[in-house]
Amino acid sequence: MQATVRSFDETTRSGTVFLDDGTVLEFGAPAFDAGPLLLLRTGQRVNLGMSGGEIAYVTLSTFPVPEV
């Protein structure tokens, strides 16, 4: 699933994204830490891995998303 970064806090490594339909979802440090990223910027396109209705993995759109 693709989304756009709405906010990202470097200190807590958590943030929010907009889905393409405008829905806002939150992600925590475990989802950010599961990927290879060092930071995210507002407006950046990302791919999400979902598990149990929550974001389990955040990565750049150019990187593959593992099955979660």
Distance bins in CASP14 RR format, pairs under 12 A and 6 or more apart:
PFRMAT RR
TARGET T0000
AUTHOR 0000-0000-0000
RMODE 2
METHOD distances of the structure
MODEL  1
1 17 0 0 0 0 1 0 0 0 0 0 0
1 18 0 0 0 0 0 1 0 0 0 0 0
1 19 1 0 0 1 0 0 0 0 0 0 0
1 20 0 0 0 0 1 0 0 0 0 0 0
1 21 0 0 0 0 0 1 0 0 0 0 0
1 23 0 0 0 0 0 1 0 0 0 0 0
1 25 0 0 0 0 1 0 0 0 0 0 0
1 27 0 0 0 0 0 1 0 0 0 0 0
1 45 0 0 0 0 0 1 0 0 0 0 0
1 46 0 0 0 0 1 0 0 0 0 0 0
1 47 1 0 0 1 0 0 0 0 0 0 0
1 48 1 0 1 0 0 0 0 0 0 0 0
1 49 1 0 0 1 0 0 0 0 0 0 0
1 50 1 0 0 1 0 0 0 0 0 0 0
1 51 0 0 0 0 0 1 0 0 0 0 0
1 53 0 0 0 0 0 1 0 0 0 0 0
1 55 0 0 0 0 1 0 0 0 0 0 0
1 56 0 0 0 0 0 1 0 0 0 0 0
1 57 0 0 0 0 0 1 0 0 0 0 0
1 58 0 0 0 0 0 1 0 0 0 0 0
1 59 0 0 0 0 0 1 0 0 0 0 0
1 61 0 0 0 0 0 1 0 0 0 0 0
1 65 0 0 0 0 1 0 0 0 0 0 0
1 68 0 0 0 0 0 1 0 0 0 0 0
2 17 0 0 0 0 1 0 0 0 0 0 0
2 18 0 0 0 0 0 1 0 0 0 0 0
2 19 0 0 0 0 1 0 0 0 0 0 0
2 20 1 0 0 1 0 0 0 0 0 0 0
2 21 0 0 0 0 0 1 0 0 0 0 0
2 25 0 0 0 0 0 1 0 0 0 0 0
2 44 0 0 0 0 0 1 0 0 0 0 0
2 45 1 0 0 1 0 0 0 0 0 0 0
2 46 1 0 0 1 0 0 0 0 0 0 0
2 47 1 0 1 0 0 0 0 0 0 0 0
2 48 1 0 0 1 0 0 0 0 0 0 0
2 49 0 0 0 0 0 1 0 0 0 0 0
2 50 0 0 0 0 0 1 0 0 0 0 0
2 58 0 0 0 0 0 1 0 0 0 0 0
2 59 0 0 0 0 0 1 0 0 0 0 0
2 60 0 0 0 0 0 1 0 0 0 0 0
2 61 1 0 0 1 0 0 0 0 0 0 0
2 62 0 0 0 0 0 1 0 0 0 0 0
2 65 0 0 0 0 1 0 0 0 0 0 0
3 15 0 0 0 0 0 1 0 0 0 0 0
3 16 0 0 0 0 1 0 0 0 0 0 0
3 17 1 1 0 0 0 0 0 0 0 0 0
3 18 1 0 0 1 0 0 0 0 0 0 0
3 19 1 0 1 0 0 0 0 0 0 0 0
3 20 1 0 0 1 0 0 0 0 0 0 0
3 21 0 0 0 0 0 1 0 0 0 0 0
3 22 0 0 0 0 1 0 0 0 0 0 0
3 23 0 0 0 0 1 0 0 0 0 0 0
3 24 0 0 0 0 1 0 0 0 0 0 0
3 25 1 0 0 1 0 0 0 0 0 0 0
3 26 0 0 0 0 0 1 0 0 0 0 0
3 27 0 0 0 0 1 0 0 0 0 0 0
3 31 0 0 0 0 0 1 0 0 0 0 0
3 40 0 0 0 0 0 1 0 0 0 0 0
3 43 0 0 0 0 1 0 0 0 0 0 0
3 44 0 0 0 0 1 0 0 0 0 0 0
3 45 1 0 0 1 0 0 0 0 0 0 0
3 46 1 0 1 0 0 0 0 0 0 0 0
3 47 1 0 0 1 0 0 0 0 0 0 0
3 48 1 0 1 0 0 0 0 0 0 0 0
3 49 0 0 0 0 0 1 0 0 0 0 0
3 50 0 0 0 0 0 1 0 0 0 0 0
3 55 0 0 0 0 1 0 0 0 0 0 0
3 57 0 0 0 0 0 1 0 0 0 0 0
3 58 0 0 0 0 1 0 0 0 0 0 0
3 59 0 0 0 0 0 1 0 0 0 0 0
3 60 0 0 0 0 0 1 0 0 0 0 0
3 61 0 0 0 0 1 0 0 0 0 0 0
3 65 0 0 0 0 0 1 0 0 0 0 0
4 16 0 0 0 0 0 1 0 0 0 0 0
4 17 1 0 0 1 0 0 0 0 0 0 0
4 18 1 0 1 0 0 0 0 0 0 0 0
4 19 0 0 0 0 1 0 0 0 0 0 0
4 20 0 0 0 0 1 0 0 0 0 0 0
4 21 0 0 0 0 0 1 0 0 0 0 0
4 22 0 0 0 0 1 0 0 0 0 0 0
4 23 0 0 0 0 0 1 0 0 0 0 0
4 24 0 0 0 0 0 1 0 0 0 0 0
4 25 0 0 0 0 0 1 0 0 0 0 0
4 40 0 0 0 0 0 1 0 0 0 0 0
4 41 0 0 0 0 0 1 0 0 0 0 0
4 42 0 0 0 0 1 0 0 0 0 0 0
4 43 1 0 1 0 0 0 0 0 0 0 0
4 44 1 0 0 1 0 0 0 0 0 0 0
4 45 1 0 1 0 0 0 0 0 0 0 0
4 46 1 0 0 1 0 0 0 0 0 0 0
4 47 0 0 0 0 0 1 0 0 0 0 0
4 48 0 0 0 0 0 1 0 0 0 0 0
4 58 0 0 0 0 0 1 0 0 0 0 0
4 61 0 0 0 0 1 0 0 0 0 0 0
5 14 0 0 0 0 0 1 0 0 0 0 0
5 15 1 0 0 1 0 0 0 0 0 0 0
5 16 1 0 0 1 0 0 0 0 0 0 0
5 17 1 0 1 0 0 0 0 0 0 0 0
5 18 0 0 0 0 1 0 0 0 0 0 0
5 19 0 0 0 0 0 1 0 0 0 0 0
5 24 0 0 0 0 0 1 0 0 0 0 0
5 25 0 0 0 0 0 1 0 0 0 0 0
5 26 0 0 0 0 0 1 0 0 0 0 0
5 27 0 0 0 0 1 0 0 0 0 0 0
5 32 0 0 0 0 0 1 0 0 0 0 0
5 37 0 0 0 0 0 1 0 0 0 0 0
5 39 0 0 0 0 0 1 0 0 0 0 0
5 40 1 0 1 0 0 0 0 0 0 0 0
5 41 1 0 0 1 0 0 0 0 0 0 0
5 42 1 0 1 0 0 0 0 0 0 0 0
5 43 1 0 1 0 0 0 0 0 0 0 0
5 44 1 0 1 0 0 0 0 0 0 0 0
5 45 1 0 0 1 0 0 0 0 0 0 0
5 46 1 0 0 1 0 0 0 0 0 0 0
5 47 0 0 0 0 0 1 0 0 0 0 0
5 48 0 0 0 0 0 1 0 0 0 0 0
5 55 0 0 0 0 0 1 0 0 0 0 0
5 58 0 0 0 0 1 0 0 0 0 0 0
5 59 0 0 0 0 0 1 0 0 0 0 0
5 60 0 0 0 0 0 1 0 0 0 0 0
5 61 0 0 0 0 0 1 0 0 0 0 0
6 14 0 0 0 0 0 1 0 0 0 0 0
6 15 1 0 0 1 0 0 0 0 0 0 0
6 16 1 0 1 0 0 0 0 0 0 0 0
6 17 1 0 1 0 0 0 0 0 0 0 0
6 18 1 0 1 0 0 0 0 0 0 0 0
6 19 0 0 0 0 0 1 0 0 0 0 0
6 22 0 0 0 0 1 0 0 0 0 0 0
6 23 0 0 0 0 0 1 0 0 0 0 0
6 24 1 0 0 1 0 0 0 0 0 0 0
6 25 0 0 0 0 1 0 0 0 0 0 0
6 26 0 0 0 0 1 0 0 0 0 0 0
6 27 0 0 0 0 0 1 0 0 0 0 0
6 40 0 0 0 0 1 0 0 0 0 0 0
6 41 0 0 0 0 0 1 0 0 0 0 0
6 42 1 0 0 1 0 0 0 0 0 0 0
6 43 1 0 0 1 0 0 0 0 0 0 0
6 44 0 0 0 0 0 1 0 0 0 0 0
6 45 0 0 0 0 0 1 0 0 0 0 0
6 46 0 0 0 0 0 1 0 0 0 0 0
7 14 0 0 0 0 1 0 0 0 0 0 0
7 15 1 0 1 0 0 0 0 0 0 0 0
7 16 1 0 1 0 0 0 0 0 0 0 0
7 17 0 0 0 0 1 0 0 0 0 0 0
7 18 0 0 0 0 1 0 0 0 0 0 0
7 24 0 0 0 0 1 0 0 0 0 0 0
7 25 0 0 0 0 0 1 0 0 0 0 0
7 26 0 0 0 0 1 0 0 0 0 0 0
7 27 0 0 0 0 0 1 0 0 0 0 0
7 28 0 0 0 0 0 1 0 0 0 0 0
7 40 0 0 0 0 1 0 0 0 0 0 0
7 41 0 0 0 0 0 1 0 0 0 0 0
7 42 1 0 0 1 0 0 0 0 0 0 0
7 43 0 0 0 0 1 0 0 0 0 0 0
7 44 0 0 0 0 0 1 0 0 0 0 0
8 14 1 0 0 1 0 0 0 0 0 0 0
8 15 1 0 1 0 0 0 0 0 0 0 0
8 16 0 0 0 0 1 0 0 0 0 0 0
8 17 0 0 0 0 1 0 0 0 0 0 0
8 26 0 0 0 0 0 1 0 0 0 0 0
8 27 0 0 0 0 1 0 0 0 0 0 0
8 28 0 0 0 0 0 1 0 0 0 0 0
8 29 0 0 0 0 0 1 0 0 0 0 0
8 31 0 0 0 0 0 1 0 0 0 0 0
8 32 0 0 0 0 1 0 0 0 0 0 0
8 37 0 0 0 0 1 0 0 0 0 0 0
8 38 0 0 0 0 0 1 0 0 0 0 0
8 39 1 0 0 1 0 0 0 0 0 0 0
8 40 1 0 1 0 0 0 0 0 0 0 0
8 41 1 0 0 1 0 0 0 0 0 0 0
8 42 1 0 0 1 0 0 0 0 0 0 0
8 43 0 0 0 0 1 0 0 0 0 0 0
8 44 0 0 0 0 1 0 0 0 0 0 0
8 46 0 0 0 0 1 0 0 0 0 0 0
8 58 0 0 0 0 1 0 0 0 0 0 0
9 15 1 0 1 0 0 0 0 0 0 0 0
9 16 0 0 0 0 1 0 0 0 0 0 0
9 26 0 0 0 0 0 1 0 0 0 0 0
9 27 0 0 0 0 0 1 0 0 0 0 0
9 28 0 0 0 0 1 0 0 0 0 0 0
9 29 0 0 0 0 1 0 0 0 0 0 0
9 32 0 0 0 0 1 0 0 0 0 0 0
9 39 0 0 0 0 0 1 0 0 0 0 0
9 40 0 0 0 0 1 0 0 0 0 0 0
9 42 0 0 0 0 0 1 0 0 0 0 0
10 29 0 0 0 0 0 1 0 0 0 0 0
10 32 0 0 0 0 1 0 0 0 0 0 0
10 37 0 0 0 0 0 1 0 0 0 0 0
10 38 0 0 0 0 1 0 0 0 0 0 0
10 39 1 0 1 0 0 0 0 0 0 0 0
10 40 0 0 0 0 1 0 0 0 0 0 0
10 41 0 0 0 0 0 1 0 0 0 0 0
11 29 0 0 0 0 1 0 0 0 0 0 0
11 32 0 0 0 0 0 1 0 0 0 0 0
11 39 0 0 0 0 0 1 0 0 0 0 0
12 26 0 0 0 0 0 1 0 0 0 0 0
12 27 0 0 0 0 0 1 0 0 0 0 0
12 28 1 0 0 1 0 0 0 0 0 0 0
12 29 1 0 0 1 0 0 0 0 0 0 0
12 30 0 0 0 0 0 1 0 0 0 0 0
12 31 0 0 0 0 0 1 0 0 0 0 0
12 32 0 0 0 0 1 0 0 0 0 0 0
12 33 0 0 0 0 0 1 0 0 0 0 0
13 27 0 0 0 0 1 0 0 0 0 0 0
13 28 1 0 0 1 0 0 0 0 0 0 0
13 29 1 0 1 0 0 0 0 0 0 0 0
13 30 0 0 0 0 1 0 0 0 0 0 0
13 31 0 0 0 0 1 0 0 0 0 0 0
13 32 1 0 1 0 0 0 0 0 0 0 0
13 33 1 0 0 1 0 0 0 0 0 0 0
13 34 0 0 0 0 0 1 0 0 0 0 0
13 35 0 0 0 0 0 1 0 0 0 0 0
13 37 0 0 0 0 1 0 0 0 0 0 0
13 38 0 0 0 0 1 0 0 0 0 0 0
13 39 0 0 0 0 1 0 0 0 0 0 0
13 40 0 0 0 0 1 0 0 0 0 0 0
13 58 0 0 0 0 1 0 0 0 0 0 0
14 25 0 0 0 0 0 1 0 0 0 0 0
14 26 1 0 0 1 0 0 0 0 0 0 0
14 27 1 0 0 1 0 0 0 0 0 0 0
14 28 1 1 0 0 0 0 0 0 0 0 0
14 29 1 0 1 0 0 0 0 0 0 0 0
14 30 0 0 0 0 1 0 0 0 0 0 0
14 31 0 0 0 0 1 0 0 0 0 0 0
14 32 1 0 0 1 0 0 0 0 0 0 0
14 33 0 0 0 0 0 1 0 0 0 0 0
14 40 0 0 0 0 0 1 0 0 0 0 0
14 55 0 0 0 0 1 0 0 0 0 0 0
14 58 0 0 0 0 1 0 0 0 0 0 0
15 24 0 0 0 0 0 1 0 0 0 0 0
15 25 0 0 0 0 1 0 0 0 0 0 0
15 26 1 0 0 1 0 0 0 0 0 0 0
15 27 1 0 1 0 0 0 0 0 0 0 0
15 28 1 0 0 1 0 0 0 0 0 0 0
15 29 0 0 0 0 1 0 0 0 0 0 0
15 31 0 0 0 0 1 0 0 0 0 0 0
15 32 1 0 0 1 0 0 0 0 0 0 0
15 39 0 0 0 0 0 1 0 0 0 0 0
15 40 1 0 0 1 0 0 0 0 0 0 0
15 41 0 0 0 0 0 1 0 0 0 0 0
15 42 0 0 0 0 0 1 0 0 0 0 0
15 44 0 0 0 0 0 1 0 0 0 0 0
15 46 0 0 0 0 0 1 0 0 0 0 0
15 48 0 0 0 0 0 1 0 0 0 0 0
15 55 0 0 0 0 1 0 0 0 0 0 0
15 58 0 0 0 0 1 0 0 0 0 0 0
16 22 0 0 0 0 0 1 0 0 0 0 0
16 23 0 0 0 0 0 1 0 0 0 0 0
16 24 1 0 1 0 0 0 0 0 0 0 0
16 25 1 0 0 1 0 0 0 0 0 0 0
16 26 1 0 1 0 0 0 0 0 0 0 0
16 27 1 0 0 1 0 0 0 0 0 0 0
16 28 0 0 0 0 1 0 0 0 0 0 0
16 31 0 0 0 0 0 1 0 0 0 0 0
16 32 0 0 0 0 0 1 0 0 0 0 0
16 40 0 0 0 0 0 1 0 0 0 0 0
16 42 0 0 0 0 1 0 0 0 0 0 0
16 43 0 0 0 0 0 1 0 0 0 0 0
16 46 0 0 0 0 0 1 0 0 0 0 0
16 48 0 0 0 0 0 1 0 0 0 0 0
16 55 0 0 0 0 1 0 0 0 0 0 0
16 58 0 0 0 0 0 1 0 0 0 0 0
17 23 0 0 0 0 1 0 0 0 0 0 0
17 24 1 0 0 1 0 0 0 0 0 0 0
17 25 1 0 1 0 0 0 0 0 0 0 0
17 26 0 0 0 0 1 0 0 0 0 0 0
17 27 1 0 0 1 0 0 0 0 0 0 0
17 28 0 0 0 0 0 1 0 0 0 0 0
17 31 0 0 0 0 0 1 0 0 0 0 0
17 32 0 0 0 0 0 1 0 0 0 0 0
17 40 0 0 0 0 1 0 0 0 0 0 0
17 42 0 0 0 0 0 1 0 0 0 0 0
17 43 0 0 0 0 1 0 0 0 0 0 0
17 44 0 0 0 0 1 0 0 0 0 0 0
17 45 0 0 0 0 1 0 0 0 0 0 0
17 46 1 0 0 1 0 0 0 0 0 0 0
17 47 0 0 0 0 0 1 0 0 0 0 0
17 48 1 0 0 1 0 0 0 0 0 0 0
17 49 0 0 0 0 0 1 0 0 0 0 0
17 50 0 0 0 0 0 1 0 0 0 0 0
17 55 1 0 0 1 0 0 0 0 0 0 0
17 58 1 0 0 1 0 0 0 0 0 0 0
17 59 0 0 0 0 0 1 0 0 0 0 0
17 61 0 0 0 0 0 1 0 0 0 0 0
18 24 1 0 1 0 0 0 0 0 0 0 0
18 25 0 0 0 0 1 0 0 0 0 0 0
18 26 0 0 0 0 0 1 0 0 0 0 0
18 42 0 0 0 0 0 1 0 0 0 0 0
18 43 0 0 0 0 1 0 0 0 0 0 0
18 44 0 0 0 0 0 1 0 0 0 0 0
18 45 0 0 0 0 0 1 0 0 0 0 0
18 46 0 0 0 0 0 1 0 0 0 0 0
18 48 0 0 0 0 0 1 0 0 0 0 0
19 25 1 0 0 1 0 0 0 0 0 0 0
19 26 0 0 0 0 0 1 0 0 0 0 0
19 45 0 0 0 0 0 1 0 0 0 0 0
19 46 0 0 0 0 0 1 0 0 0 0 0
19 47 0 0 0 0 0 1 0 0 0 0 0
19 48 0 0 0 0 1 0 0 0 0 0 0
19 50 0 0 0 0 0 1 0 0 0 0 0
19 55 0 0 0 0 0 1 0 0 0 0 0
20 45 0 0 0 0 0 1 0 0 0 0 0
20 46 0 0 0 0 0 1 0 0 0 0 0
20 48 0 0 0 0 0 1 0 0 0 0 0
23 48 0 0 0 0 0 1 0 0 0 0 0
23 53 0 0 0 0 0 1 0 0 0 0 0
23 55 0 0 0 0 0 1 0 0 0 0 0
24 55 0 0 0 0 0 1 0 0 0 0 0
25 31 0 0 0 0 1 0 0 0 0 0 0
25 46 0 0 0 0 0 1 0 0 0 0 0
25 48 1 0 0 1 0 0 0 0 0 0 0
25 49 0 0 0 0 0 1 0 0 0 0 0
25 50 0 0 0 0 1 0 0 0 0 0 0
25 53 0 0 0 0 1 0 0 0 0 0 0
25 54 0 0 0 0 1 0 0 0 0 0 0
25 55 1 0 1 0 0 0 0 0 0 0 0
25 56 0 0 0 0 0 1 0 0 0 0 0
25 58 0 0 0 0 0 1 0 0 0 0 0
26 32 0 0 0 0 0 1 0 0 0 0 0
26 48 0 0 0 0 0 1 0 0 0 0 0
26 53 0 0 0 0 0 1 0 0 0 0 0
26 54 0 0 0 0 1 0 0 0 0 0 0
26 55 1 0 0 1 0 0 0 0 0 0 0
26 58 0 0 0 0 0 1 0 0 0 0 0
27 33 0 0 0 0 0 1 0 0 0 0 0
27 34 0 0 0 0 1 0 0 0 0 0 0
27 35 0 0 0 0 0 1 0 0 0 0 0
27 37 0 0 0 0 0 1 0 0 0 0 0
27 40 0 0 0 0 1 0 0 0 0 0 0
27 46 0 0 0 0 1 0 0 0 0 0 0
27 48 1 0 0 1 0 0 0 0 0 0 0
27 49 0 0 0 0 1 0 0 0 0 0 0
27 50 0 0 0 0 0 1 0 0 0 0 0
27 51 0 0 0 0 0 1 0 0 0 0 0
27 53 0 0 0 0 0 1 0 0 0 0 0
27 54 1 0 0 1 0 0 0 0 0 0 0
27 55 1 1 0 0 0 0 0 0 0 0 0
27 56 0 0 0 0 1 0 0 0 0 0 0
27 57 0 0 0 0 1 0 0 0 0 0 0
27 58 1 0 1 0 0 0 0 0 0 0 0
27 59 0 0 0 0 0 1 0 0 0 0 0
28 34 0 0 0 0 1 0 0 0 0 0 0
28 40 0 0 0 0 0 1 0 0 0 0 0
28 48 0 0 0 0 0 1 0 0 0 0 0
28 54 0 0 0 0 1 0 0 0 0 0 0
28 55 1 0 0 1 0 0 0 0 0 0 0
28 56 0 0 0 0 1 0 0 0 0 0 0
28 57 0 0 0 0 0 1 0 0 0 0 0
28 58 0 0 0 0 1 0 0 0 0 0 0
29 35 0 0 0 0 0 1 0 0 0 0 0
29 37 0 0 0 0 0 1 0 0 0 0 0
29 55 0 0 0 0 0 1 0 0 0 0 0
29 58 0 0 0 0 0 1 0 0 0 0 0
30 51 0 0 0 0 0 1 0 0 0 0 0
30 54 0 0 0 0 1 0 0 0 0 0 0
30 55 0 0 0 0 1 0 0 0 0 0 0
30 56 1 0 0 1 0 0 0 0 0 0 0
30 57 0 0 0 0 1 0 0 0 0 0 0
30 58 0 0 0 0 0 1 0 0 0 0 0
30 68 0 0 0 0 0 1 0 0 0 0 0
31 37 0 0 0 0 0 1 0 0 0 0 0
31 40 0 0 0 0 0 1 0 0 0 0 0
31 46 0 0 0 0 0 1 0 0 0 0 0
31 47 0 0 0 0 0 1 0 0 0 0 0
31 48 0 0 0 0 1 0 0 0 0 0 0
31 49 1 0 0 1 0 0 0 0 0 0 0
31 50 0 0 0 0 1 0 0 0 0 0 0
31 51 0 0 0 0 1 0 0 0 0 0 0
31 53 0 0 0 0 0 1 0 0 0 0 0
31 54 1 0 0 1 0 0 0 0 0 0 0
31 55 1 0 1 0 0 0 0 0 0 0 0
31 56 1 0 1 0 0 0 0 0 0 0 0
31 57 1 0 1 0 0 0 0 0 0 0 0
31 58 1 0 1 0 0 0 0 0 0 0 0
31 59 0 0 0 0 1 0 0 0 0 0 0
31 65 0 0 0 0 0 1 0 0 0 0 0
31 68 0 0 0 0 1 0 0 0 0 0 0
32 38 0 0 0 0 1 0 0 0 0 0 0
32 39 0 0 0 0 1 0 0 0 0 0 0
32 40 1 0 0 1 0 0 0 0 0 0 0
32 46 0 0 0 0 0 1 0 0 0 0 0
32 48 0 0 0 0 0 1 0 0 0 0 0
32 49 0 0 0 0 0 1 0 0 0 0 0
32 55 0 0 0 0 1 0 0 0 0 0 0
32 56 0 0 0 0 0 1 0 0 0 0 0
32 57 0 0 0 0 1 0 0 0 0 0 0
32 58 1 0 1 0 0 0 0 0 0 0 0
32 59 0 0 0 0 1 0 0 0 0 0 0
33 56 0 0 0 0 0 1 0 0 0 0 0
33 57 0 0 0 0 1 0 0 0 0 0 0
33 58 0 0 0 0 1 0 0 0 0 0 0
33 59 0 0 0 0 0 1 0 0 0 0 0
34 47 0 0 0 0 0 1 0 0 0 0 0
34 48 0 0 0 0 0 1 0 0 0 0 0
34 49 0 0 0 0 1 0 0 0 0 0 0
34 50 0 0 0 0 0 1 0 0 0 0 0
34 51 0 0 0 0 0 1 0 0 0 0 0
34 54 0 0 0 0 0 1 0 0 0 0 0
34 55 0 0 0 0 1 0 0 0 0 0 0
34 56 1 0 0 1 0 0 0 0 0 0 0
34 57 1 0 1 0 0 0 0 0 0 0 0
34 58 1 0 0 1 0 0 0 0 0 0 0
34 59 0 0 0 0 1 0 0 0 0 0 0
34 63 0 0 0 0 0 1 0 0 0 0 0
34 65 0 0 0 0 1 0 0 0 0 0 0
34 66 0 0 0 0 1 0 0 0 0 0 0
34 68 1 0 0 1 0 0 0 0 0 0 0
35 46 0 0 0 0 0 1 0 0 0 0 0
35 47 0 0 0 0 0 1 0 0 0 0 0
35 48 0 0 0 0 0 1 0 0 0 0 0
35 49 0 0 0 0 1 0 0 0 0 0 0
35 55 0 0 0 0 0 1 0 0 0 0 0
35 56 0 0 0 0 0 1 0 0 0 0 0
35 57 1 0 0 1 0 0 0 0 0 0 0
35 58 1 0 0 1 0 0 0 0 0 0 0
35 59 1 0 1 0 0 0 0 0 0 0 0
35 60 0 0 0 0 1 0 0 0 0 0 0
35 63 0 0 0 0 1 0 0 0 0 0 0
35 64 0 0 0 0 0 1 0 0 0 0 0
35 65 0 0 0 0 1 0 0 0 0 0 0
35 66 0 0 0 0 1 0 0 0 0 0 0
35 68 0 0 0 0 0 1 0 0 0 0 0
36 47 0 0 0 0 0 1 0 0 0 0 0
36 57 0 0 0 0 0 1 0 0 0 0 0
36 58 0 0 0 0 0 1 0 0 0 0 0
36 59 1 0 0 1 0 0 0 0 0 0 0
36 60 0 0 0 0 1 0 0 0 0 0 0
36 62 0 0 0 0 0 1 0 0 0 0 0
36 63 1 0 0 1 0 0 0 0 0 0 0
36 64 0 0 0 0 0 1 0 0 0 0 0
36 65 0 0 0 0 0 1 0 0 0 0 0
36 66 0 0 0 0 0 1 0 0 0 0 0
37 44 0 0 0 0 1 0 0 0 0 0 0
37 46 0 0 0 0 1 0 0 0 0 0 0
37 47 0 0 0 0 0 1 0 0 0 0 0
37 57 0 0 0 0 0 1 0 0 0 0 0
37 58 1 0 0 1 0 0 0 0 0 0 0
37 59 1 0 0 1 0 0 0 0 0 0 0
37 60 1 0 0 1 0 0 0 0 0 0 0
37 61 0 0 0 0 0 1 0 0 0 0 0
37 62 0 0 0 0 0 1 0 0 0 0 0
37 63 0 0 0 0 1 0 0 0 0 0 0
38 58 0 0 0 0 0 1 0 0 0 0 0
38 59 0 0 0 0 0 1 0 0 0 0 0
38 60 0 0 0 0 0 1 0 0 0 0 0
39 46 0 0 0 0 0 1 0 0 0 0 0
39 58 0 0 0 0 0 1 0 0 0 0 0
39 60 0 0 0 0 0 1 0 0 0 0 0
40 46 1 0 0 1 0 0 0 0 0 0 0
40 48 0 0 0 0 0 1 0 0 0 0 0
40 58 1 0 0 1 0 0 0 0 0 0 0
40 59 0 0 0 0 1 0 0 0 0 0 0
40 60 0 0 0 0 1 0 0 0 0 0 0
40 61 0 0 0 0 0 1 0 0 0 0 0
41 60 0 0 0 0 0 1 0 0 0 0 0
43 61 0 0 0 0 0 1 0 0 0 0 0
44 58 0 0 0 0 0 1 0 0 0 0 0
44 59 0 0 0 0 0 1 0 0 0 0 0
44 60 1 0 0 1 0 0 0 0 0 0 0
44 61 0 0 0 0 1 0 0 0 0 0 0
44 62 0 0 0 0 0 1 0 0 0 0 0
45 58 0 0 0 0 0 1 0 0 0 0 0
45 59 0 0 0 0 0 1 0 0 0 0 0
45 60 1 0 0 1 0 0 0 0 0 0 0
45 61 1 0 1 0 0 0 0 0 0 0 0
45 62 0 0 0 0 1 0 0 0 0 0 0
45 63 0 0 0 0 0 1 0 0 0 0 0
46 55 0 0 0 0 1 0 0 0 0 0 0
46 57 0 0 0 0 1 0 0 0 0 0 0
46 58 1 0 1 0 0 0 0 0 0 0 0
46 59 1 0 0 1 0 0 0 0 0 0 0
46 60 1 0 0 1 0 0 0 0 0 0 0
46 61 1 0 0 1 0 0 0 0 0 0 0
46 62 0 0 0 0 0 1 0 0 0 0 0
46 63 0 0 0 0 1 0 0 0 0 0 0
46 65 0 0 0 0 1 0 0 0 0 0 0
47 55 0 0 0 0 0 1 0 0 0 0 0
47 56 0 0 0 0 0 1 0 0 0 0 0
47 57 0 0 0 0 1 0 0 0 0 0 0
47 58 1 0 0 1 0 0 0 0 0 0 0
47 59 1 0 1 0 0 0 0 0 0 0 0
47 60 1 0 0 1 0 0 0 0 0 0 0
47 61 1 0 1 0 0 0 0 0 0 0 0
47 62 0 0 0 0 1 0 0 0 0 0 0
47 63 1 0 0 1 0 0 0 0 0 0 0
47 64 0 0 0 0 1 0 0 0 0 0 0
47 65 1 0 1 0 0 0 0 0 0 0 0
47 66 0 0 0 0 0 1 0 0 0 0 0
47 68 0 0 0 0 0 1 0 0 0 0 0
48 54 0 0 0 0 1 0 0 0 0 0 0
48 55 1 0 1 0 0 0 0 0 0 0 0
48 56 0 0 0 0 1 0 0 0 0 0 0
48 57 1 0 0 1 0 0 0 0 0 0 0
48 58 1 0 0 1 0 0 0 0 0 0 0
48 59 0 0 0 0 1 0 0 0 0 0 0
48 60 0 0 0 0 0 1 0 0 0 0 0
48 61 0 0 0 0 0 1 0 0 0 0 0
48 63 0 0 0 0 0 1 0 0 0 0 0
48 65 1 0 0 1 0 0 0 0 0 0 0
48 66 0 0 0 0 0 1 0 0 0 0 0
48 68 0 0 0 0 1 0 0 0 0 0 0
49 55 1 0 0 1 0 0 0 0 0 0 0
49 56 1 0 1 0 0 0 0 0 0 0 0
49 57 1 0 1 0 0 0 0 0 0 0 0
49 58 1 0 0 1 0 0 0 0 0 0 0
49 59 0 0 0 0 1 0 0 0 0 0 0
49 63 0 0 0 0 0 1 0 0 0 0 0
49 64 0 0 0 0 0 1 0 0 0 0 0
49 65 1 0 1 0 0 0 0 0 0 0 0
49 66 0 0 0 0 1 0 0 0 0 0 0
49 67 0 0 0 0 1 0 0 0 0 0 0
49 68 1 0 1 0 0 0 0 0 0 0 0
50 56 1 0 0 1 0 0 0 0 0 0 0
50 57 0 0 0 0 1 0 0 0 0 0 0
50 58 0 0 0 0 0 1 0 0 0 0 0
50 65 0 0 0 0 1 0 0 0 0 0 0
50 67 0 0 0 0 0 1 0 0 0 0 0
50 68 1 0 0 1 0 0 0 0 0 0 0
51 57 0 0 0 0 1 0 0 0 0 0 0
51 65 0 0 0 0 0 1 0 0 0 0 0
51 66 0 0 0 0 0 1 0 0 0 0 0
51 67 0 0 0 0 1 0 0 0 0 0 0
51 68 1 0 1 0 0 0 0 0 0 0 0
52 68 0 0 0 0 1 0 0 0 0 0 0
53 68 0 0 0 0 0 1 0 0 0 0 0
54 68 0 0 0 0 1 0 0 0 0 0 0
55 65 0 0 0 0 0 1 0 0 0 0 0
55 68 0 0 0 0 1 0 0 0 0 0 0
56 65 0 0 0 0 1 0 0 0 0 0 0
56 66 0 0 0 0 1 0 0 0 0 0 0
56 67 0 0 0 0 0 1 0 0 0 0 0
56 68 1 0 1 0 0 0 0 0 0 0 0
57 63 0 0 0 0 0 1 0 0 0 0 0
57 64 0 0 0 0 0 1 0 0 0 0 0
57 65 1 0 0 1 0 0 0 0 0 0 0
57 66 1 0 0 1 0 0 0 0 0 0 0
57 67 0 0 0 0 1 0 0 0 0 0 0
57 68 1 0 1 0 0 0 0 0 0 0 0
58 65 0 0 0 0 1 0 0 0 0 0 0
58 66 0 0 0 0 0 1 0 0 0 0 0
58 68 0 0 0 0 0 1 0 0 0 0 0
59 65 1 0 1 0 0 0 0 0 0 0 0
59 66 0 0 0 0 1 0 0 0 0 0 0
59 68 0 0 0 0 0 1 0 0 0 0 0
END
